[in-house]
């Protein structure tokens, strides 16, 4: 028994000693991390102070805040006499960071310098002039006076964020455009949100559009005045108590839209998918197709919807040879233990003619949208050529199209995407965000279940591009409708899906 007690005491001693060592190690790591961050901040502060100490001149502005397009007067002194000078306006250039055409990292900004004016200092080293605040991001900006490549003087100018709305009236379904300029590149003024009749509609961004936003929603609700509120918020929702915030210089913007008693034109627009927009930053870049020397493959269209007919042509291939057409896709999901993996499906076989050419028409497969699919032309497992075909979202049906409040509705969609930047779609009902949908696990097909609500009349069901997830948690731009999808959504250019449902009386 004494031996066992001795062993237990020895084991306990080792355990305590080990835990203490681990704790000390972690504490040291935290300390090292804190010291590193502090050192970095100190170095940055020292560098800034050093730059400040080299400023030999002084720059004054006739006003220190305003809007894009404002003309401001500059007065500089302490410059190099009789020397040319440049006026530099410091701004940012924004972009979305995507890795391997799949992983969404977050939003990134790089500092840029814009030449806003020029002149020559007089014999006393003084200069007066003016510049116009250029298009770009809002918030604080440095204005520099440079001579011979050196910054001699600087001042700060604050650019206000401004929103406008048009039109201000129309029947249900009228497209309402919210335009913003001077959105900030800084966290708290970079992401804005819209509420429609005090219900959350979606986010407004201007990351890749130089601080300029264009958000689009459709008019909804019964005839009368409806309120629209635009508010910033970096944590994924509008921040409402602005006066009590440390970031209290950001304004809330209010608008009224009057829904008229006209009926919408539903003969052609009961349900439709918009044309695919241009993606932010020009979109993702697929690898160049690899073709054997002399081989060319071409499609009569590079995108289309499920079951739409497309023609593939090939030249420079082996003569009178049976060729296999392979279709590359992704199968699985990112939420279960099975995960996902690429898969290759035999699409068809074709026979080349005596010139080594073929033409083959086929329906676009019922598969995932988003990234273009690779098509390979092979003979005996040897790849001769490649081409890409992208599947666009499409509406299969909305059933039923009308009924009393409480009616179950199913909207079926095909061509949903699968990557982190195009997997999620945000759904709104009368401009109120009700949730998001995905179609990865179901190979691009989504059956959206809804329940009709509201007063008798036409109600708006809209489905917007969203960003499913990313590595940067803040600003939170994930799984919510991106109302600026037409020019500021990353990836492939996902269109909005628009539908109506008519609520009838009992």
C-alpha positions as CSV (number, residue, x, y, z in Angstrom):
1,X,0.0,0.0,0.0
2,X,2.8,2.4,0.9
3,X,4.4,1.7,-2.5
4,X,1.1,2.6,-4.3
5,X,0.8,5.8,-2.2
6,X,4.4,6.7,-3.1
7,X,3.7,6.1,-6.8
8,X,0.5,8.2,-6.7
9,X,2.3,11.1,-5.0
10,X,5.1,10.9,-7.5
11,X,2.6,10.9,-10.5
12,X,0.6,13.8,-8.9
13,X,3.9,15.7,-8.5
14,X,4.8,15.2,-12.1
15,X,1.3,16.3,-13.2
16,X,1.4,19.5,-11.2
17,X,4.9,20.2,-12.4
18,X,3.8,19.6,-16.0
19,X,0.8,21.9,-15.7
20,X,2.9,24.6,-14.1
21,X,5.4,24.3,-17.0
22,X,2.6,24.5,-19.6
23,X,1.1,27.5,-17.8
24,X,4.4,29.2,-17.7
25,X,5.0,28.5,-21.3
26,X,1.6,29.8,-22.3
27,X,2.1,32.9,-20.2
28,X,5.4,33.5,-21.8
29,X,3.8,33.0,-25.3
30,X,1.1,35.6,-24.5
31,X,3.8,37.9,-23.1
32,X,5.9,37.5,-26.2
33,X,2.9,38.1,-28.4
34,X,1.9,41.2,-26.4
35,X,5.5,42.5,-26.5
36,X,5.6,41.9,-30.2
37,X,2.4,43.8,-30.8
38,X,3.5,46.6,-28.5
39,X,6.9,46.7,-30.3
40,X,5.2,46.8,-33.6
41,X,2.9,49.7,-32.5
42,X,5.9,51.5,-31.0
43,X,7.9,51.1,-34.2
44,X,4.9,52.3,-36.2
45,X,4.5,55.3,-33.9
46,X,8.2,56.1,-34.0
47,X,8.1,56.0,-37.8
48,X,5.1,58.3,-37.9
49,X,6.8,60.7,-35.4
50,X,9.9,60.6,-37.6
51,X,7.9,61.5,-40.6
52,X,6.1,64.3,-38.7
53,X,9.5,65.7,-37.6
54,X,10.7,65.9,-41.1
55,X,7.8,68.2,-42.1
56,X,9.3,71.6,-42.6
57,X,6.2,73.3,-43.9
58,X,2.7,74.0,-42.9
59,X,-0.5,73.4,-44.8
60,X,-3.9,75.0,-44.0
61,X,-7.3,74.3,-45.5
62,X,-10.2,76.7,-45.7
63,X,-12.4,73.8,-44.5
64,X,-11.6,70.4,-43.0
65,X,-14.7,68.4,-43.9
66,X,-17.0,68.1,-46.8
67,X,-18.1,65.9,-49.7
68,X,-16.6,64.4,-52.8
69,X,-16.5,67.0,-55.5
70,X,-16.0,69.9,-53.1
71,X,-13.4,72.5,-54.0
72,X,-11.1,73.4,-51.1
73,X,-8.6,76.2,-50.8
74,X,-5.1,75.3,-49.7
75,X,-2.5,77.7,-48.2
76,X,1.1,76.4,-47.7
77,X,4.1,78.0,-46.1
78,X,7.6,76.9,-45.2
79,X,8.2,75.3,-48.6
80,X,11.3,75.3,-50.7
81,X,11.3,78.7,-52.4
82,X,10.8,78.8,-56.2
83,X,10.5,75.0,-56.3
84,X,7.7,73.0,-58.1
85,X,5.3,71.1,-55.8
86,X,2.6,68.4,-56.1
87,X,-0.6,68.1,-54.1
88,X,-1.2,64.5,-53.1
89,X,-4.5,63.2,-51.9
90,X,-4.1,59.9,-49.9
91,X,-6.9,57.4,-50.5
92,X,-7.4,53.6,-50.5
93,X,-8.0,50.9,-53.1
94,X,-10.3,48.1,-51.9
95,X,-10.7,44.5,-53.1
96,X,-12.0,41.1,-52.0
97,X,-9.3,38.5,-51.2
98,X,-10.1,35.0,-52.6
99,X,-7.7,32.0,-52.5
100,X,-7.7,29.1,-55.0
101,X,-11.0,30.3,-56.5
102,X,-12.8,28.8,-53.5
103,X,-11.8,30.3,-50.1
104,X,-13.0,33.7,-49.2
105,X,-10.5,35.5,-47.0
106,X,-12.1,39.0,-46.5
107,X,-11.8,42.6,-47.5
108,X,-8.5,44.2,-48.2
109,X,-7.4,47.8,-48.7
110,X,-4.1,49.3,-50.0
111,X,-3.1,52.9,-49.6
112,X,-2.7,54.9,-52.9
113,X,-1.6,58.4,-53.6
114,X,-3.6,60.6,-56.1
115,X,-2.1,63.7,-57.6
116,X,-4.8,66.3,-57.0
117,X,-2.9,69.5,-58.1
118,X,0.5,71.1,-58.8
119,X,2.2,74.5,-58.6
120,X,5.3,76.3,-57.6
121,X,6.2,77.9,-54.3
122,X,7.0,81.6,-54.5
123,X,10.3,83.3,-53.4
124,X,9.1,83.2,-49.8
125,X,8.3,79.5,-49.8
126,X,4.5,80.1,-49.9
127,X,1.8,78.8,-52.2
128,X,-2.0,79.2,-52.5
129,X,-4.1,77.0,-54.6
130,X,-7.2,74.8,-54.7
131,X,-8.1,71.1,-55.4
132,X,-11.3,69.2,-55.9
133,X,-11.9,66.2,-53.6
134,X,-11.8,63.2,-56.0
135,X,-14.0,60.2,-56.2
136,X,-13.0,57.7,-53.6
137,X,-13.6,56.5,-50.1
138,X,-14.9,58.6,-47.2
139,X,-13.6,59.3,-43.7
140,X,-10.2,60.9,-43.0
141,X,-7.7,61.7,-45.8
142,X,-4.3,63.2,-45.7
143,X,-3.5,66.0,-48.2
144,X,0.3,66.3,-48.7
145,X,2.5,68.9,-50.3
146,X,5.5,67.3,-51.9
147,X,8.6,68.8,-53.4
148,X,11.4,66.8,-55.0
149,X,9.7,63.6,-53.9
150,X,9.6,64.6,-50.2
151,X,6.6,65.5,-48.1
152,X,7.0,69.0,-46.8
153,X,3.6,69.7,-45.3
154,X,0.3,67.9,-44.7
155,X,-3.3,68.5,-43.5
156,X,-6.3,66.3,-42.9
157,X,-9.7,66.4,-44.6
158,X,-12.8,64.4,-43.6
159,X,-15.1,63.1,-46.4
160,X,-18.7,62.7,-45.5
161,X,-20.8,59.6,-46.6
162,X,-23.9,60.6,-48.6
163,X,-26.9,58.5,-49.7
164,X,-29.6,59.3,-52.2
165,X,-32.7,57.4,-53.3
166,X,-34.7,57.2,-56.6
167,X,-37.5,57.1,-57.5
168,X,-39.6,58.0,-54.5
169,X,-42.9,56.3,-55.6
170,X,-44.3,53.5,-57.7
171,X,-46.3,50.3,-57.6
172,X,-45.2,47.1,-55.9
173,X,-42.1,45.7,-57.7
174,X,-40.7,49.1,-58.7
175,X,-37.0,49.1,-58.6
176,X,-35.6,51.4,-55.9
177,X,-32.0,52.4,-56.2
178,X,-30.0,53.6,-53.2
179,X,-26.8,55.4,-54.2
180,X,-24.0,56.1,-51.8
181,X,-20.7,57.9,-52.2
182,X,-17.8,58.3,-49.8
183,X,-18.4,55.0,-47.9
184,X,-15.4,54.5,-45.7
185,X,-12.5,52.1,-46.0
186,X,-12.3,52.0,-42.2
187,X,-14.2,49.2,-40.5
188,X,-17.1,51.1,-38.9
189,X,-18.1,53.1,-42.0
190,X,-17.4,50.4,-44.6
191,X,-20.5,48.3,-44.2
192,X,-24.0,49.8,-44.3
193,X,-27.4,48.2,-43.9
194,X,-30.9,48.9,-45.1
195,X,-34.1,48.6,-43.1
196,X,-37.5,48.7,-44.9
197,X,-40.4,49.5,-42.6
198,X,-38.1,48.7,-39.7
199,X,-37.3,45.2,-41.0
200,X,-33.8,44.3,-42.0
201,X,-33.3,44.1,-45.8
202,X,-29.6,43.6,-46.4
203,X,-26.2,45.2,-46.6
204,X,-24.7,47.9,-48.7
205,X,-21.0,47.8,-49.7
206,X,-18.5,49.7,-51.8
207,X,-15.3,47.6,-51.2
208,X,-14.2,47.2,-54.9
209,X,-16.1,50.2,-56.2
210,X,-13.9,53.0,-54.8
211,X,-16.3,54.0,-52.0
212,X,-19.3,54.3,-54.4
213,X,-22.4,52.1,-53.7
214,X,-25.5,51.3,-55.8
215,X,-28.0,49.1,-53.9
216,X,-31.2,47.8,-55.5
217,X,-34.4,46.6,-53.9
218,X,-38.0,46.4,-55.1
219,X,-40.9,48.4,-53.6
220,X,-43.2,46.3,-51.4
221,X,-46.2,46.6,-49.2
222,X,-49.6,48.1,-49.3
223,X,-50.3,51.6,-50.9
224,X,-48.9,54.4,-48.8
225,X,-45.6,55.6,-47.3
226,X,-42.9,53.2,-46.4
227,X,-39.7,54.1,-44.5
228,X,-36.2,53.2,-45.6
229,X,-33.3,53.6,-43.2
230,X,-29.6,53.3,-44.0
231,X,-27.3,52.7,-41.1
232,X,-23.7,51.5,-40.7
233,X,-22.6,48.5,-38.7
234,X,-19.5,46.4,-38.9
235,X,-20.8,43.6,-36.7
236,X,-23.3,42.3,-39.2
237,X,-26.3,44.4,-38.3
238,X,-27.3,48.1,-38.2
239,X,-25.9,49.9,-35.1
240,X,-28.8,52.0,-33.8
241,X,-27.6,53.9,-30.7
242,X,-25.1,56.1,-32.6
243,X,-25.2,59.0,-30.1
244,X,-23.8,56.8,-27.3
245,X,-21.1,55.3,-29.5
246,X,-17.5,56.3,-29.6
247,X,-17.9,56.3,-33.4
248,X,-20.6,58.9,-33.2
249,X,-19.7,60.9,-36.3
250,X,-21.5,58.5,-38.7
251,X,-25.0,59.6,-39.7
252,X,-28.2,57.7,-40.2
253,X,-30.0,58.3,-43.5
254,X,-33.8,58.3,-43.8
255,X,-36.0,58.1,-46.9
256,X,-39.7,57.6,-47.6
257,X,-41.1,55.6,-50.6
258,X,-44.7,55.8,-51.5
259,X,-46.2,52.6,-52.9
260,X,-49.0,53.5,-55.3
261,X,-52.2,51.6,-55.8
262,X,-51.4,50.4,-59.3
263,X,-50.8,46.7,-59.9
264,X,-47.4,45.5,-61.0
265,X,-46.8,44.1,-64.5
266,X,-46.9,40.4,-63.7
267,X,-47.6,39.2,-67.2
268,X,-43.9,39.0,-67.9
269,X,-42.4,39.6,-64.5
270,X,-44.1,37.2,-62.1
271,X,-40.8,35.4,-61.7
272,X,-37.5,36.1,-63.4
273,X,-33.7,35.9,-62.9
274,X,-31.7,39.1,-63.7
275,X,-28.9,39.0,-66.2
276,X,-25.6,38.1,-64.5
277,X,-23.7,41.2,-63.3
278,X,-20.1,42.0,-63.6
279,X,-18.3,40.5,-60.5
280,X,-16.1,42.6,-58.2
281,X,-12.5,43.1,-59.3
282,X,-13.3,41.4,-62.6
283,X,-14.1,38.1,-60.9
284,X,-12.1,34.9,-60.4
285,X,-9.7,33.8,-63.1
286,X,-9.9,30.2,-64.2
287,X,-6.8,28.3,-65.3
288,X,-6.2,28.6,-69.1
289,X,-7.6,25.6,-71.0
290,X,-4.8,23.1,-71.9
291,X,-5.0,21.9,-75.6
292,X,-2.6,19.8,-77.5
293,X,-0.8,21.7,-80.3
294,X,-3.2,22.4,-83.2
295,X,-6.3,21.5,-81.2
296,X,-9.1,24.1,-80.6
297,X,-12.3,23.7,-78.7
298,X,-15.1,26.2,-78.7
299,X,-18.6,26.5,-77.2
300,X,-21.3,28.6,-78.9
301,X,-22.0,30.1,-75.4
302,X,-19.9,30.2,-72.3
303,X,-22.8,30.2,-69.8
304,X,-26.4,29.1,-69.7
305,X,-29.1,27.5,-67.5
306,X,-29.8,23.8,-66.8
307,X,-31.3,22.0,-69.8
308,X,-30.4,24.9,-72.2
309,X,-28.9,23.5,-75.4
310,X,-25.2,24.3,-76.1
311,X,-22.9,23.3,-79.0
312,X,-19.3,22.2,-78.5
313,X,-17.0,22.1,-81.6
314,X,-13.5,20.7,-81.9
315,X,-10.8,20.9,-84.5
316,X,-7.3,19.5,-84.9
317,X,-8.1,16.2,-83.2
318,X,-7.3,12.6,-84.4
319,X,-9.1,11.7,-87.5
320,X,-12.1,9.3,-87.4
321,X,-11.6,8.8,-83.7
322,X,-14.2,8.3,-81.0
323,X,-13.7,10.9,-78.3
324,X,-15.0,11.1,-74.8
325,X,-16.5,14.3,-73.3
326,X,-15.9,14.5,-69.6
327,X,-17.7,16.9,-67.3
328,X,-15.9,18.0,-64.1
329,X,-17.9,19.0,-61.0
330,X,-17.8,19.0,-57.2
331,X,-19.9,16.7,-55.0
332,X,-20.6,16.8,-51.3
333,X,-20.9,19.5,-48.7
334,X,-18.8,21.4,-46.1
335,X,-20.9,20.7,-43.0
336,X,-20.8,17.0,-42.6
337,X,-17.9,14.7,-42.0
338,X,-18.0,13.3,-45.5
339,X,-16.9,16.7,-46.9
340,X,-16.7,17.2,-50.6
341,X,-14.5,16.2,-53.5
342,X,-14.1,16.7,-57.3
343,X,-15.9,14.2,-59.5
344,X,-15.7,13.5,-63.3
345,X,-18.8,12.4,-65.2
346,X,-18.8,11.1,-68.8
347,X,-21.0,13.5,-70.6
348,X,-21.1,11.8,-74.0
349,X,-19.0,10.4,-76.8
350,X,-18.4,11.9,-80.3
351,X,-16.8,10.7,-83.5
352,X,-14.4,13.0,-85.3
353,X,-14.5,13.2,-89.2
354,X,-11.7,12.8,-91.7
355,X,-10.5,16.3,-90.8
356,X,-10.3,15.6,-87.1
357,X,-13.3,17.8,-86.3
358,X,-16.7,17.4,-84.6
359,X,-19.7,19.4,-83.6
360,X,-21.9,18.2,-80.8
361,X,-25.1,19.7,-79.2
362,X,-26.1,18.7,-75.7
363,X,-28.3,20.0,-72.9
364,X,-26.5,21.8,-70.0
365,X,-26.3,19.3,-67.1
366,X,-28.4,19.6,-64.0
367,X,-25.5,20.6,-61.8
368,X,-23.9,23.3,-59.6
369,X,-23.7,26.9,-60.6
370,X,-21.0,29.4,-59.6
371,X,-17.6,28.4,-60.9
372,X,-17.5,27.3,-64.6
373,X,-17.3,23.6,-65.1
374,X,-14.3,22.1,-67.0
375,X,-15.1,20.0,-70.1
376,X,-12.4,17.7,-71.4
377,X,-12.2,16.0,-74.8
378,X,-10.3,12.7,-74.4
379,X,-9.3,9.6,-76.4
380,X,-8.0,6.5,-74.5
381,X,-7.7,8.6,-71.3
382,X,-5.5,11.1,-73.1
383,X,-6.7,14.7,-72.8
384,X,-6.6,16.6,-76.2
385,X,-8.5,19.7,-75.3
386,X,-10.5,21.7,-72.6
387,X,-13.2,24.3,-72.4
388,X,-15.3,25.9,-69.6
389,X,-19.0,26.2,-69.3
390,X,-20.8,28.1,-66.5
391,X,-24.3,27.2,-65.2
392,X,-26.5,30.2,-64.3
393,X,-29.3,30.2,-61.7
394,X,-32.8,29.6,-63.0
395,X,-36.3,29.4,-61.6
396,X,-38.0,26.1,-62.3
397,X,-41.3,27.0,-60.7
398,X,-43.1,28.9,-57.9
399,X,-46.1,27.0,-56.8
400,X,-48.7,28.1,-56.3
401,X,-48.5,31.7,-57.5
402,X,-51.4,32.9,-55.4
403,X,-53.6,32.0,-52.4
404,X,-54.7,33.2,-49.0
405,X,-52.4,34.1,-46.2
406,X,-51.0,30.8,-44.7
407,X,-50.7,29.1,-48.1
408,X,-47.5,27.0,-48.4
409,X,-45.3,28.1,-51.2
410,X,-42.4,26.3,-52.9
411,X,-39.9,28.1,-55.1
412,X,-37.6,25.7,-57.0
413,X,-34.2,27.0,-58.2
414,X,-31.4,25.4,-60.2
415,X,-27.8,26.4,-60.7
416,X,-26.9,27.4,-57.1
417,X,-23.2,27.8,-56.4
418,X,-20.9,25.9,-54.0
419,X,-17.9,28.0,-53.1
420,X,-17.5,30.2,-50.0
421,X,-18.4,33.3,-51.9
422,X,-21.4,32.0,-53.9
423,X,-22.9,29.1,-51.9
424,X,-25.4,31.2,-49.8
425,X,-28.3,33.2,-51.2
426,X,-30.3,35.6,-49.0
427,X,-34.1,35.5,-49.1
428,X,-36.4,38.5,-48.4
429,X,-40.1,38.7,-48.2
430,X,-41.5,42.2,-48.7
431,X,-37.9,43.4,-48.2
432,X,-37.6,41.7,-44.8
433,X,-34.7,39.3,-44.6
434,X,-36.0,35.9,-43.5
435,X,-33.0,33.6,-44.0
436,X,-30.5,32.1,-46.4
437,X,-30.5,29.0,-48.6
438,X,-27.8,26.8,-50.1
439,X,-27.7,24.2,-52.9
440,X,-24.2,22.5,-52.6
441,X,-25.4,19.3,-51.1
442,X,-28.3,19.0,-53.6
443,X,-26.0,19.6,-56.7
444,X,-27.4,23.1,-57.3
445,X,-31.1,22.5,-56.8
446,X,-32.9,24.3,-54.1
447,X,-36.6,23.9,-53.1
448,X,-37.4,26.9,-50.9
449,X,-40.4,26.4,-48.6
450,X,-42.3,29.6,-47.6
451,X,-45.7,30.5,-46.1
452,X,-47.7,33.3,-47.6
453,X,-48.3,36.3,-45.3
454,X,-49.6,39.8,-45.4
455,X,-52.7,41.6,-46.6
456,X,-54.4,40.7,-49.9
457,X,-52.3,41.9,-52.9
458,X,-48.9,41.3,-54.4
459,X,-46.0,40.4,-52.2
460,X,-42.3,40.5,-53.1
461,X,-40.0,37.4,-52.7
462,X,-36.5,38.3,-53.7
463,X,-33.3,36.2,-53.5
464,X,-29.9,37.9,-53.4
465,X,-26.3,36.9,-53.7
466,X,-24.5,36.5,-50.4
467,X,-21.1,35.5,-49.0
468,X,-21.3,32.2,-47.1
469,X,-18.2,32.4,-44.9
470,X,-14.7,33.9,-44.7
471,X,-11.6,34.0,-42.6
472,X,-12.0,37.6,-41.4
473,X,-14.7,37.8,-38.8
474,X,-15.0,41.6,-38.8
475,X,-16.5,43.3,-40.6
476,X,-19.2,40.6,-40.6
477,X,-20.5,40.4,-44.2
478,X,-21.6,36.8,-44.2
479,X,-25.0,35.1,-44.9
480,X,-27.0,38.3,-45.5
481,X,-28.4,39.8,-48.8
482,X,-25.8,41.9,-50.5
483,X,-27.9,44.6,-52.1
484,X,-24.9,46.0,-54.0
485,X,-24.5,42.7,-55.9
486,X,-24.6,44.3,-59.3
487,X,-21.0,45.6,-59.1
488,X,-19.6,44.7,-55.7
489,X,-20.1,40.9,-55.1
490,X,-17.0,38.8,-55.3
491,X,-16.5,35.7,-57.5
492,X,-18.5,35.0,-60.6
493,X,-21.3,37.6,-60.9
494,X,-24.4,36.1,-59.3
495,X,-27.7,37.6,-60.4
496,X,-30.7,38.3,-58.2
497,X,-33.9,36.2,-58.5
498,X,-37.2,38.0,-58.4
499,X,-40.7,36.6,-57.8
500,X,-44.2,37.7,-56.8
501,X,-46.8,36.0,-54.8
502,X,-50.4,37.2,-54.8
503,X,-52.2,36.9,-51.4
504,X,-55.9,36.6,-52.0
505,X,-58.9,37.1,-49.7
506,X,-60.5,34.1,-47.9
